[in-house]
Amino acid sequence: MVPRRNPEPLRFLPDESRSLPPPKLTDPRLLYVGFLGYCAGLVDNFIHRRPIRSAGLHRHLLYITAFYFVGYYLVKRGDYTYAVRDREMFGYMKLHPEDFSEKATWEAEAGELLEPRRRRFQ
């Protein structure tokens, strides 16, 4: 993939990413990152030789919240990069419609591949 023209250095989320809808708070990716935060709390307790699940509920909540917060911005960044890639891809498709004709559909190609078998079974 060709890198974007005029990339903005040292910007995690450019201003044009504000036009995208925010990720849902129940997004499975965010819930997974929150669970990783819980597991990080368990590992921290294990490393410091504390009771694994019962020591420091506040620490578990802190890890879950921190990981969830960071995961939210990582998901938002990923959605932005996918949106930029899709915009460039659809722009290319609009400029070169001859490369993406309507008659070259998947069903037609699959039908041509299966045609010898259809003749054999008839």
JOWOWO-V828587 format. One record per helix or strand of 3 or more residues. SS is the DSSP state (H for helix, E for strand). FROM is the first residue (numbers start at 1). LEN is the number of residues. If there is no record, write none. Layout:
BEGIN
[[SS	FROM	LEN] [SS	FROM	LEN]]
END
This chain:
BEGIN
[[H	15	5] [H	28	20] [H	57	39] [H	97	4] [H	106	16]]
END
